[in-house]
Amino acid sequence: MVIVSHKFTLSINAPIIKTNIKVAEMIKYASNSFHALKISFANEIGNICKRLKVDSHEVMEIFCRDTKLNISPCYLKPGFAFGGSCLPKDLRAILYTAKEQDLETPLLSSVLRSNKKQIDIAYKLIKKTGRKKVGILGLSFKPGTDDLRESPMVALIEKLIGKGYHISIYDKEVSLAKIIGSNKRYIQSTIPHISSLMKRTAEIVINNADVIVVGKENREFKDITSKVEENKILIDLVRVVRNPEENEGCYEGICW
């Protein structure tokens, strides 16, 4: 693949993508930063493997065979923080193992801190509006699940409540009556009175809020801009709005 600005053309037998100079320049920085990240990641995994007497090259060779998630465009999309019952837990597990082996893993150790920063950025976007009535669209950590464990939206809501914001929440995939086990215990301990915050429809949340935060991709949120009045502010954490430039003034994305 060859990436060029609008001002230049190249005679190369390869796909050519035309873009502006700023985007082309940032792609170069992003590419080399990612390459450096991959090398450091592989090295830290390798260091842990050596201490555990595990073949690091076999681990990474099999790791790279997963072209659906590991070696693919999957996850490489700017947006909100990660959550759920797998990523945070497994990351903590490998960090604990490294600590047991007296190994420093500065790259892996920084991931959870970086993830928390993304929640802080979302909070600052809301705080900047100067408004206290906030509607949340999406509660579980990803589409197609009611899993609330370590959902970044739950963490964001907990922080907003602690700061005195008035919160209303809608998520059609989350039925508090059906939540069981560790999922139920987690949400009850994090937001004990969550049942009073949950609303039956997205329209109720939108109508009762001055700031609407979209925290999960969902088909019913695709035309969200048509449902939000001009005097309200829409904060998009998942790029549900595909053409944000058309909604300047009342719209803000977390990474765009």
N, C-alpha and C positions, 0 to 999 in steps of 0.2 A: 504494500500500500504506500502510495506517495501522497503527501499532504502539501498543498501549495496555497499561497494567497491568491487573491483575484488578480494581482498584478503580474504574476509569473505563470508560465506554462513549461512543462518538461516533456521531452520526447523519450519516454521510458515505457517499456512493455509491462505496465502494472496499473492497477486501478488508481485513478487520480481523484482526489477529493478537493474541491475548491472551497476555501474559507477565507476569513479575513486574517490579517497579520497577527493580531493579538491572540486569536484562537490557535493559530498554527504555532506560535511561540509557546503558549501554555501547554499544548499537546507535547511538545518536546520536553518541557520540564516535567510534566506528569509522567511521561514514558520513562525517563531516566530515574525519576524518584521511585517509581514502581519497581523498576529493575533492581535498584538498590535495596528496596524493601524486601523483595523476594530473596535476594542473596542473604540478607541478615536473618530473615525468617528461617530459611533452610539451615543456616549455620546454628541458630539457637536450638532448633529441633534436633540437629545433628549432635550438638553438645549434650543435650539431655539423653539422647539415644546411647551415646558412648558410655555415660555413667551407668545406664541401665543394662549395658551389654546387649543392645538392640542394634541390628544392622540399619544404620541411618539411610543408606542408599537404597535399600530395598523398601523402606518405609516411604521415601519420597518418590521412588519409581512407581509404586502402587498408587500413592497419592495423586500423581499426575495422570493416571489412567481415568480418573473421574473428570470427564470433559463437560459434564452437565453443571457441576457446581464449582469444583476446585480450579480447573483450568478453563475458564469460560468468561463471558461478559457478566455472568450472574453475580449479584451483589455490588458490582461496580457502578452504582447509581447514587449520586449525592442525595442525601435526604436526612431522615431522622435516625435516632440511635437504634441499635439492635437490642433484642430482649429475648424472652422466652425461657423455656426450661432446659435448653441444650447449650447454646453458645456461652452464656455467662458461667454456667456450672462447669463445663468442660475446660474453659479457659482457666478458671480458678484451680481446677484439679491439676492441670499441667504446671501451673505456677507453683502449686504446693509441692509437687513432685520435684521440681527444679530446686526449690528451697531445701527440701530434704537432702538433696544431693550437693548442697552448698554451691549451687550454680547461679550466677547472675544472668538474668534474661531481660535486659533493658527494653528490648522491642516488645516482647510479649507482655511484660509488666506494664507497659504504657497503654495497652489497648483499652482496658477498662476505664482508665482515667480519661482517655480520649472520648470514649463513649459517654461518660458522665458529662463531659464538656458540651456535648451536643444537646443534652437535655437543658443545660444551663443557657445555651444560646437560644433555644426555643422559649425559655422563660423570659429572657431579656427582650425578645421580640414582643411578647405579650405586655410586659411591663412598660415598654416604650410607648404603647398606645395610650397609657394614662387612664384606661378604663378597667372597671372592676367586675363587670358581668361577662363571664367567659363561657361559651358553649363548646363542648368537645364532641367531635364526630369521630368515633373510633376509639375503642378502649383496649381490646386485646392486642397482642404484639404483632400480629400479621393477619391478612385476610384468610378466611376459611377456618378459623379456630376461635374457641372461647377461652383459650388459655391466657390467664392474666398474670401468671408468674413472671416476675421481673420485666413486665411490660414497661417500656419507657414512658408510655402515656400515663400509666398509674403513678410512676415516679414524678412526672410533671404535675399531675393533678394534686398529689400529696403536697408538693411544694407550693402550688398556688393556694391551696386551702390554708396552709400554714402562714401565708402572706396576706390572708384576709380577702381573697377573691371569692366571688359568688359563682359557683360552678353548676352547670347542668350537662348531662352526658347522654349520648345516644350511640348504641351499637347493637344492630339487629342480631348479631351473632352471639351476644352475651345475654343469657337468661340467668339471673341470679338464683332463681329457684332450681335450676338444673346443675349449677356448679357444685362439684363435690370434691372431697379429699383435700390434697395439698393446695389445689387451686383455690378452693373455698377458704381454707385457713389463711392463705396468703392475702387475699383481698380483704378479708375481715380484719386482719391485724394491721393492714396498711391504711385502708380507708374504712373504718368501722361502720360509718353511716352511709355507705355508698348507695343503698337502696333508695334513699331519699333524693339522691342526685340523678338517678337514671330516669330517662323520659321515654315515652312510647314511640315517638316519631322524631325524625330529624327536624321537621318543621317546628315542633314545640321548642327544641333547643335553639334553633335559629331565631325564632321570634322573641325569645326571652333573653337573648344575649346581645352585647354590643361588639364583642370580639368572637369570631367563630374560628376554631382551630380544627383543621382536618388532619387527623393522625393516622389514618389507615386508608389504603386504596379500596374503593368500593364503587360498584357501578352506579349506585344511587347518588353518589357524590359528584359524578362526572359533570353535571350541569349546575354545580353548586353556585356559580357566579350569578346565575339567573334567579336564584332564590334568596340571595343576600342583598338587602337594600343598600343604597349608595352611602347612607350615613353609618354603615357598619364596616368593620374591618375583617378581612378574611386572611388568616395565616395558614399557609399550606406547608405541611411537613413532608408530604409524599409526592409532590408534583402531580396532584390530581388535575390541576389546571394546566393544560398543554401549551397555551399561549398567554403566559403571564403579562407580556408587554401590552396586551389589550386591556388590562385591568389595573393600570397604574393608579396609585392614590388610595384605593380601597383594598389593595391586595399586596401581600408580601410572602415570598418563599424563604425557606430557611437557608438554602444554599444557592439561591439564584435570584 
